[in-house]
C-alpha cells in the first residue's frame, strides 16, 4: 500500500499537527506501509497545479490530507486538492476555531472521500450541523507527540508545569494568574512553562515574559523531544487551563498523563467521561491553587490519580493508531479489514 501524506508543516517547524503527522508516518512505516510526503511545498495558487499533479500519480493508493496546519497559512490549495483527488481528510479542528477557519474547512465536508475526526465530541458537534457526513466519518484518536520515559529520579513537588505551544488561546494568561497566587500564598512553589514558540507568536511570547516579571515562573522553551520527555518524567502536577476545556484531541494533555503527571485543567463541552474521572478541574488560577494544595497534601491521592492517568494513556499507543489507519485505508480500497 502506497500512501501520500499531505501536511502543511513538517518538523522541525513548530506545529502540533505537523508533529502528530510525523509520528503517524513513522508508525505507519514501522508496520510496513509505504508513506510519501511533499516537504518543502509552497502552498500558493501558483504551485497548485504541480501539487495536484504530484498527488494524482498512479503509484499512490491513498492520498491523506491533514488539516489545518501552520504551514498552509490562508491557502485554499488543500481544498482544491481534495476537490480533484478522492482523499482521506483528517480534520483536527473545527468547532473550536474561529469562523474563517470553519468556513475554510467546509469544502472538505463535501469533497473528502473519507473524514477522520480525532474525538467523538468533535464528530458529534460537526454532525449536528451537517448530519450527512456521518456515512463517511470515523474517529481515530490522536496519541502523544512525546514518547514517555521512565523517571530516573524522584518527582519534583516544588514545581507545577504548563506544557504546550506558547500561543494565544492556550490559557497561559490563566497560568500567570496562578503564578501570582503562588507568589502571595505559596512562595515555596514555582511554575515552569515548557513549550515551543511558533515563529508567528514570538512577540506574544515576549509579552508574556514581560508580564511574568517578578512571578515565580521559569521558562523552558525550544527543547527537543527527549529533553521535554525527561522534564515530564520528573514533574508531578501540570496546570493546563484550556479555554475550551480538556478533550481527547489534546496531545499535550495525553503526553502529561502518559508521563504520570497529575493534571489540573478546565472542563468543557467535549470533556469525555473518561477524562472527567482522571482530571481535577479548576475555574481560575486561585481555584487551581486550592485544588493543587489538596493534591500536594494527600500523596496517596496523587499516586492513585497518576496511576489512573498512565492506564488511560495506554489506550492511545501509536501502533494501535497506525493499525486503525491501515484498516481504514484497506476498507476504502476494498480489501476488507
Protein Blocks (a to p, Z undefined) as FASTA:
>chain_A
ZZddddfbdcfbdcfklmmmmmmmmmmmmnopacdddehiacbfklmmmmmmmmmpfklm
bdcdddddfklmmafklmmmmmmpccddddfbfklmcfklmmmmmmmmmmpmbdcdfbfk
lmmmmmmmmmmlmmmgccdddddfbdcdddfbdcdfkbccdeddddehkopmmmmmmmmm
mmmmmmmbccdddddddfklmmmmmmmmmmmgoiacdddehiafklmmmmmmmpmbdcdd
dfkbpafklmklmmmmmnopacdddddfklcfklmmmpccdfblklmmmmmmmmmmmmml
mmmmmmmmmmmmmmmcfklmmmmmmmmmmmmnongZZ
